[in-house]
Amino acid sequence: MPANKNALIRYKTIDRCLRNKYRRWTLDDLVEACSDALYDMEGIVKGVSRRTVQGDLQMMRSDKLGYYAPIEVYDNKYYRYANPDYSITNTPISDEDYNLIVTAVRIIEEYKEDGDIDKLDEVLARVRDKLNYLLRVV
């Protein structure tokens, strides 16, 4: 999950830019788009540095957030997704998360009949936390 709301705004802005197949995006273009988005959404006038956007691109490419974004540089200047259909908002659910949800559903079904509400509440809290985490990432 991004460290803060501003990082998430930048990631989503970069994602939106790189999905636009009809424009070539330089690093400076991405910096400007991120700065504009932060101003529009948060009123931040300071802007974003090139180094911040470079770090964002690396973070999006990595496995740290689960994006594994196929960002490539072409003509030694422009950025795009190697897979034009890719988007960080279409990131599939991980196997661990899927297994957790399946387990939660099984336990809920089992305890629904037994009436063991304490365990049911605990499982529901874990599922809610995991789903909220997934929604914040996307």
N, C-alpha and C positions, 0 to 999 in steps of 0.2 A: 504494500500500500504506500502511496506517496507520503512523504514526511509531512506535508501540509497542503492546504487548499490551493495555494499559489502554484505549487508543483503540479498538482492535478490539472489546474487550468492550463498550464503550459503544455503538459502531455496531450491533453485533448486538443489544444490548438495545433500543435505539431501534427497530430494524427489527422486532423481536418485538412491541413495544408497538404500533407503527403498523399492523401486520398484524391486530391484534385489533380487529375491526369492531364488537364489542359494548361497547366502552368508549370514553369520550371522554378524550383525553390532553391535559392542560395542560402547560405548560413545567415547572411544579413537579412534576407526576406523573412526567415523564420524568427529571427530576433525581433524584427519589427512587428510581425504578427502576434508574437507572444506579449510584447510590450503593449500593443493595442488591446489585446484581450484582457490583460490585467488592469488596464486603465478602465475599460468598459465595465468589467465585472466587479472590480474592487476599488476603483478610484486611485490606483497606484500610479503616480506620475514618474517615479524614478526610472522605470523601464527595466529591461533585462539585459544582462551582459552576454557577449558572444560565448564566453566560457560557460555560463549557466546553461545556455541552449546546447552547447557541445556535450556537457554533462548529462543533460536530459536525453539527448539522442543515444548516448552510451547506455544510460539506464534503461531506456526503452528497448534497446537491442539485447540487453542482458536477461538473465533468468531471475533477477532479484525481485521483480514485480510480477513475473510470470507472463510478460508481454512477448518476449522473444521476437520483437519487431524486426522484419526483414528489411531494414533501412540500408540503402546502398547509395554510394556517391557515383555519379556518372559524369563524364567529361571533366573530371577533377574539380567539379564546382557545384553541381546540382544534386539535390537529395530527392529520393523517391522511395516508395516501397517496391521491392523486387517482385512481390506478389501484389498486383494492382487491386485485388479483392480484400487485402488484409486491412484490419482496423483493430485498434486496441479494445474497442467496445465489443468486438466479436470474439474475444478470448474465451476459449472453451473452459469449462469447469475442470479442475484438476481431479485426478483419480482419488486423492485423499478426501477432497471435499465431497465428491460423489459418494464414496463409501460411507462417510459420516452421515450424509443425508439419508442414504438407504438404511443404515443402522438405526437412525432416529425414527424413521417411519415404522420399521419392524417393532421397535420397542414401544412406540406409541400404540400400535395395533395390539400388542401383547398386553400392555397394562391398561388399555382402555376397558378391556373386559374384566380385569382383576380389580380395578378401582384404586390402584396404588398411585395416588395423585402426587405424592412427594417426588417419586422418581420421574414421573411424567413431566412435572414442572422443570426439573433439572435438565432433562433431555431437550425440552422445548427451548429453554434458555440458551443451551449450547447451539442448537440449530439456528435460532434467531441471531445469535452473535455471528455465526459463520455466514449466514445469508446477508446480514448487514455489512460485513466486511466485503463480501463479493460485490454488493451494490455500490459501495464507496470506491472500489477499484475501478469499476466500469463507469 
